[in-house]
Amino acid sequence: MVFIITLIEIMPLLTKLMMPKGEYDARLAEITASGINQSEVSAAQQRLLQKHYNEGAGAADKEVMDHLFGLTAHARRRESERLVEEWEQEDGRSFRKLWASARKLLLIHKA
C-alpha cells in the first residue's frame, strides 16, 4: 500500500523527467543564461571601475605626498642642522646616537 501511494506521489516528477524538453524549458534556459551573462558583464565593469578608481586615488595620493614633502623640505633641513649642532656640543659624540636621533625625529619610514 505504501509503495502505491509513494508511486502516485512520484509519478508527476518521473513523467516530467522522462518527457522531452519543451519550448518552455528552452525559453527558461535562455533567460537564465542571459541573466548569468549580464551578471558577468556587470561584474567585469565593476572590477574595471574599481581598478581605475584605485589607480586614480593612488596617483592623487602620490601627488599630495610629493607636494607635502616639497613644502617641508626646508623645515626638515633646518631641523637636521639643529640636530647636528646639538650633537656637536655634546660630550662623547657618537654617530650612532646622532643617527638614532635623526631617524626618530626626521625620517618617516623607520627602517
C-alpha positions in Angstrom: 0.0 0.0 0.0 2.8 2.4 0.9 4.5 1.6 -2.4 1.4 2.5 -4.4 1.0 5.8 -2.5 4.7 6.7 -3.0 4.4 5.8 -6.7 1.4 8.1 -7.1 3.3 10.9 -5.4 6.4 10.5 -7.5 4.6 9.9 -10.8 4.4 13.6 -11.9 8.1 14.1 -11.2 9.1 10.9 -13.1 6.9 12.0 -16.0 8.5 15.4 -16.2 12.0 13.9 -16.2 11.2 11.4 -18.9 9.4 13.8 -21.2 11.4 15.6 -23.9 12.3 19.2 -23.2 9.7 21.6 -24.4 9.6 25.2 -25.6 9.1 26.4 -22.0 12.2 24.7 -20.8 14.3 26.1 -23.7 13.0 29.6 -23.0 13.7 29.3 -19.3 17.3 28.1 -20.0 17.7 31.0 -22.4 16.5 33.6 -19.8 18.8 32.0 -17.2 21.8 32.1 -19.5 21.0 35.7 -20.4 20.8 36.7 -16.7 24.1 35.0 -16.0 25.8 36.7 -18.9 24.5 40.1 -17.8 25.8 39.5 -14.3 29.2 38.6 -15.6 29.4 41.7 -17.8 28.3 43.9 -14.8 30.8 42.3 -12.5 33.6 42.9 -15.1 32.6 46.5 -15.5 32.6 47.0 -11.7 36.1 45.5 -11.5 37.4 47.8 -14.2 35.8 50.8 -12.5 37.3 49.8 -9.1 40.8 49.3 -10.8 40.5 52.8 -12.4 39.5 54.3 -9.1 42.4 52.7 -7.2 44.9 53.9 -9.9 43.5 57.4 -9.8 43.4 57.5 -6.0 47.0 56.2 -5.8 48.2 58.9 -8.3 46.3 61.6 -6.3 47.8 60.4 -3.0 51.3 60.4 -4.5 50.8 63.9 -5.8 49.8 65.2 -2.4 52.7 63.4 -0.7 55.2 64.9 -3.1 53.8 68.3 -2.6 53.9 67.9 1.2 57.5 66.7 1.1 58.4 69.6 -1.1 56.8 72.1 1.3 58.5 70.6 4.3 62.0 70.1 2.7 63.4 73.4 4.1 62.0 72.8 7.6 63.4 69.2 7.6 66.8 70.6 6.6 66.7 73.3 9.4 65.7 70.6 11.9 68.6 68.3 10.8 71.1 71.2 11.1 69.8 72.0 14.6 70.2 68.3 15.5 73.8 68.3 14.2 74.6 71.5 16.1 73.3 69.9 19.4 75.2 66.8 18.7 78.5 68.8 18.1 78.0 70.5 21.5 77.6 67.2 23.4 80.4 65.3 25.1 81.1 61.9 23.8 79.7 62.5 20.4 78.5 59.2 18.8 77.4 58.9 15.2 75.2 56.1 16.3 73.4 58.4 18.7 73.1 61.1 16.1 71.7 58.7 13.6 69.2 57.3 16.1 68.0 60.9 16.9 67.8 61.8 13.2 65.8 58.6 12.5 63.4 59.3 15.4 62.9 63.0 14.6 63.1 63.3 10.8 62.6 60.1 9.0 59.1 58.9 8.1 60.0 55.4 7.0 61.6 53.7 10.0 63.9 51.0 8.7 
